[in-house]
């Protein structure tokens, strides 16, 4: 595999909002130092640098958390307690969104008690109650989550923005609302906070004796996936040795938060094409994590079908029987992967007369189906990724 340095396209920078100006300036300083660090010379005895790319809510930040669990002894009790407000906010946003969508979808509550609980929730501000949660709030949330109307609304959550972790947190609400609550590792993996700017994690990995032994430092960088955060991608990431592109398999029936007219999976495919076709990445290789296939499988079992959003799936399934394709979930996974493979086989677009035609250059892309919240899954998959990167490192080749 021949990989090269990542350089992104350069759209015009967006104006900073008046609100949060100080925080934005601090983030800019932080990002500047990270970019300066990333520009140092690559390889031997230098950190292996990995960049995470993908749309919002594809699971990039969860991968960062998994690296901490696998390679930095996880989270201390104090760090776990610091996650409580974030988890509370996830719960509050979820129940508020569900209640707010009941009328929009024309769904009735199952009881007058639930209607009163809904009025109570709607009367609250957007911010979650502070720790510890008061008993009245907890009673209303539990009453609503047990309401048949709210459950019917949840079953149609592909029609409006709702956190993937909504069911997980609401199912565990009684435990989470306990006054002695300390977030578990699984709670932290399911928690969601919008990524802004650039964040990083550093960890060390043992090098097999067959590759010379010792340890190799890895640095993984995460950037926001929302459309208004992708301007961070335009900066030159000198010294990046690998790009992990995450795409959510479960989003085939959902639309973007920032653009309700755009299908999320279509957006992810479009973004992947932009990264693959980037003229500064003409000879670069990519590793793709097809993430959240567990949620995709649950949706299919619940009666959702990708053919309703991608009509070409019907013709795809008429192909000769594929190995290991036993049901609709297997065919759906293969269909999404094939969409990516097709993109990598498209001819490169030439942006100028003087640009060299890279359409015949050898390029490689590696695919892994993942569940980012499953530590065992990520351990196995990332072990393969590490070996691939370390093999190239030892061979003395340039990885990106």
C-alpha positions, 0 to 999 in steps of 0.5 A: 500500500502506498499512502501519502500526506493529507492535504485538504481543499481550501474553502473560504473560512466562516465568520465566528459567531459573536456568542462564544467568541472567547471559546472559539479563540481558545479553540483556534489557539489549541488547533494551531498548536496541534497543526504545528505538532502534526507538521513535524517530520514523519517516521522513524522514532516519531509518532504515527499520526492518524486522522479520523474523518466522516460525517457528524454522528458517524462514531469518530469521537467514540473511536477516540474514547475506545483508544483511551479504554484500550491503551490508557487505562480508561477513565478515573472516577473523577473523569467519569463524574465529569461526564454526568452533565453530558449524559444528563443532557443527552437524556433531556434532549432525547425526551424533549425531542420525543415529546415535541414530535408527538403532535408533528407525527399525529401520535396520541399519548397513551394516558392523561398522566403522560400528557401532564408529564409532557406538559411538564417537560415542555415547560422546562428550558433546553438545559438538563436539570443539574445533578442530582435530578429532582424526583419530580423530573425523574417521575415524569421522564420514566412515565413518558418513556413507558407510554405507548405513544412515546414508544410509537414515536420512537419507532419513527425516530428516523423521521426526525433528529434523535440521538442513537443512544436515546433508547440506551439512556432512557432504558437505563434512566432509573440507574442513571438518576440515582443520587450515587450514580457514576457513569459506567464505561458503556455509558461514556461510550454512548454519550454524545457531545458535538465535536468542534475544533480538533482534538487528539489522543496519544497512546503507545502500542507494543511492536511485535518482535518480528517487526523489531520490538519496542513500542510505537507512539500513535496520535489520533486526531478527531475533527467535527463532521458537521458541515459547518465544521468541515472548514477545519479539514482544509488545513494542511495535516503534514505527517499524517500516516493514516486516514480512518473514514467512518460511515454509519450504515444505520443512517440509510433512512435518516436525514441530516440535522443541518439539512432535513432534505439530505439523506445522511447516507447519501451525504456520507457517500458524497463526502467519501467521494470528495475525500477520495477525489481530493487532488492532494490525495490522488495516491493516498489510501484509506481505511473505512469503518462501516460503523453502527451495523448493529443499529442497521440490523435492528432497523431491518428487523423492525421493518425498515428497508434500504430499498425505500431510500436507494431503489437501486438496491433491488437490482443489486440483489438480483446479482448472483448469490454472494458468499456469506449473504444469508439475509437482508442485513447481509445484503444491505451491508454488502450494498453499502460497501459496494457503493464505496467500492464503486466510488474508488473505481471512478476516474479521477477528475482533473482540476486543471490542464496541467494536473497529472492524470492519476486515474491509472495510479494504484490505490487501495482502500480497506473496509471493516464493519464495526460497532464503535461502542463495542470495545471487543470489536474495536480492539480486534479491528484496530489491531489489524489497522495497527499491524498494517501501519506498523508493517509499512513503518518498519518497511520504511515506506511513506504511509500517507 
